[in-house]
């Protein structure tokens, strides 16, 4: 006899955890399957990987009683400039009457908060659990874990990430993919000057380099979170350097804005690519987050798109319940796809286009991007538009 739920969610990351919490708070019986064991999920991340949680996502999570301000570091402004030319722009929350653009939050910290809140709300969190398709019918879908235990629900939401095994196994749709031929190096850097809540991004010919505001370490030393995107060979050469040489190269590439770069934590790297699944829904199955779309990290939009997916899907499900309709049918889920697909698709291509525009030495493109940065900076309404876009408002 299968365990019976309203919604089954595969993946207990930030997006899966947020969806589970939102649905559980709506009164739905919700189960989340997480392939990691509980100790693995709670093991400290040595890379301290972070995400920018923008103002829109912060407001949505606040509705779920998740206080991002208490978990992260405030971002009050951004400084973006061309590494080889004069173009630059400053974006500040005060320009639109706000105090923050968002918060830099450790992924693991936010995941833990979401999982804890989900369990307190009565949700079922299943560690060391990997589902595979058993069957579906007119009223529901049934899955089995690796031990053969059955789980039945009215809807399966897949939020496993870009390499989703369940999506590959049971979802029928074409997928757009683009390899940027870049890798991103991530780490936490100790800095001489306080960051003041400013996020810095410098566009270099090989790719964007970002130093983002991060919490001080245990010794009170100011820190920034590094995301350095570079072409594959350059990234591998940088990654192979010892810490002292890497910091020298980073200092030369970034500049003096934060004073001397004093130290660096464990480094990690991962390949950069774009992904977009043509369809997000089929009978009894829905995709969201990185299982549906993946973008270049240069604008910090990836997980925020996922939270917008969660908000839209939770609203659609809630509306269908009010109307006493079956929210697991493809026709019922079509509104979610119509709401989210244009935004996600536009962002995938916009981020790819920005990366191409800035990550080269073309003189013509250099003039174009400098003109764009200067024109945006000198046109207050346009500048405010881009700030609100960055805030997810």
KEKEKE-433046 format. One record per residue (C-alpha): x, y, z; residue in one letter. Coordinates in steps of 0.2 Angstrom, whole numbers, plus 5000, padded with zeros to 4 digits. Example, Ala and Ser with C-alpha at 12.3 -4.5 7.8 and 13.67 -1.06 7.14 Angstrom:
2
506249785039a
506849955036s
//
This chain:
393
500050005000x
500850174995x
500950315006x
499650445001x
500050634999x
499350784989x
501050834982x
502650744980x
504250854978x
505850784972x
507350884978x
507550974995x
508651114989x
508151294991x
506751284977x
506051114982x
506051165001x
505151334997x
503851244987x
503551115000x
503451245014x
502251355004x
501051205000x
501151135017x
500651305024x
499151295012x
498551135021x
499151015008x
499950845013x
501750865006x
503250755005x
504950804999x
506250664994x
508050714996x
509450594989x
510650645002x
510650575020x
510250695034x
512050705040x
512650745022x
511350885020x
511850965036x
513750945033x
514551125032x
514951175015x
516751215014x
516451324999x
515151435008x
514251444991x
513051594991x
511551664981x
510851834980x
509051834986x
508251984978x
506952094986x
505552004977x
506051834983x
506451905000x
504551965001x
503951794996x
504951705008x
504451825022x
502651765018x
503251585023x
504051655039x
505751645032x
506751795038x
508151825025x
508751985033x
509251875048x
510051745038x
511051845025x
512052005022x
511152155015x
511652214997x
511352404996x
512052444980x
513052374965x
514552434955x
514752364938x
516152414926x
517052364910x
518752294914x
519652364899x
518552514895x
517752664903x
515952604904x
515252594922x
513652604932x
513152624950x
511452544955x
510852594973x
509352544982x
509052724988x
508752774969x
507052684970x
506652734988x
507252564996x
508552515008x
509152355001x
509252264984x
509252094992x
510351985003x
511851875000x
511451715009x
512351545010x
511451415001x
511651295015x
510951415028x
509351445018x
509151265014x
509251225032x
507951355037x
506751295024x
506851115028x
506651155047x
505151265044x
504351125032x
504550995045x
503851105059x
502351135047x
502050955047x
502850905030x
503650735027x
505550755023x
506250595016x
508150585017x
509150455007x
507650434995x
507750434976x
506150404967x
505750324951x
504250314941x
502950174945x
501450224935x
500150364934x
498250364931x
496850484929x
496850534948x
498650524953x
500450474951x
501450334960x
503250324963x
504450204971x
506050234981x
507650124980x
506950004993x
505349984983x
504250084995x
502750164986x
502250354987x
500650414979x
500150594975x
499050704964x
500550794958x
502450764956x
503550924956x
505350904950x
506551024958x
508150914957x
509251034948x
509951044930x
510450854929x
508750794936x
508650604934x
506750604936x
506550734922x
507650624911x
506650474915x
504850524914x
504750704906x
504450714888x
505050884881x
506450954870x
507851054879x
508851204874x
510651194880x
512151314877x
513851284883x
514751454887x
516451374887x
516751454904x
516951394922x
516551484938x
517751484952x
516951514969x
517751554986x
517651665001x
518951805001x
519551905017x
519652085012x
520552235020x
519152365018x
517352335024x
516152305009x
514852425015x
513452315007x
514052344989x
514152204976x
515552234964x
515652154946x
516952184934x
516852124916x
518452054909x
518751984892x
518751804898x
517151834909x
516351924923x
517251934940x
516051974955x
516452004974x
514852004984x
514552065002x
514751925014x
514651915033x
516251935043x
517151785049x
517351725067x
518851835070x
517851995064x
518752005047x
517752075033x
517451955019x
516751945001x
516051804991x
516951774975x
516251714958x
517551724945x
516951664928x
518351634915x
518551534899x
518851354902x
520751354900x
521051514910x
519951454924x
520851284925x
522551374926x
521851494939x
521151354949x
522851254949x
523751404957x
524251404975x
523251534986x
524551664986x
524751664967x
522851654965x
522551804976x
523851904967x
523051874950x
521351914958x
521952074965x
522652124948x
521052074939x
519852164952x
520752314958x
520952414974x
519052444978x
519152334993x
520952364998x
522152214999x
521452044997x
522151955013x
521651775012x
520551655003x
519551495009x
519351334999x
519051354981x
517751264970x
517351274951x
515951224940x
515551234921x
514351374915x
512951334903x
511151384899x
509651264899x
507851284895x
506551144894x
505251184881x
503751124892x
503651134911x
502051024913x
501250864908x
499950764917x
500350744935x
502150814933x
502850994934x
504651064933x
505251214942x
506951294946x
508551234938x
507651074932x
506651184920x
507951324917x
509751374920x
510551544917x
512351614918x
512651674936x
513251854930x
511651934936x
511251824951x
509551784945x
509551594945x
508751544961x
507651704961x
506851634945x
506551474955x
505751564969x
504551654956x
504151484949x
503651424967x
502551574970x
501651554954x
501451364956x
500851384974x
499551514968x
498951404954x
498751254965x
497851364978x
496651434965x
496251264958x
495851194976x
494651344979x
493751294963x
493751114968x
494751064952x
496050934950x
497751034951x
498750894944x
498050884927x
499050964913x
497551084909x
497551144926x
499451174927x
499551264910x
499251434918x
500851404928x
501851374912x
501051524903x
501551634918x
503351574920x
503951524903x
504151694895x
505051764910x
506251624912x
506551604893x
506951794891x
508151784906x
509051634899x
509451724883x
509751894891x
511051824902x
511851734888x
511851894877x
512552004891x
513951874894x
514351874875x
514252064875x
515552094889x
516651934888x
517651984872x
518952114865x
517852174850x
518152364848x
516352384841x
515552284855x
516652384868x
515952544861x
514152474861x
514252414879x
515152574885x
513752674877x
512452564885x
513152584903x
513352774901x
511652794894x
510852694908x
511852784921x
511352954914x
509452914912x
508652904929x
506952814923x
507952684914x
509152664928x
507652644940x
506952514929x
508552404929x
508652424948x
506852364950x
507252214938x
508752174949x
507652174964x
506352064956x
504952194958x
//
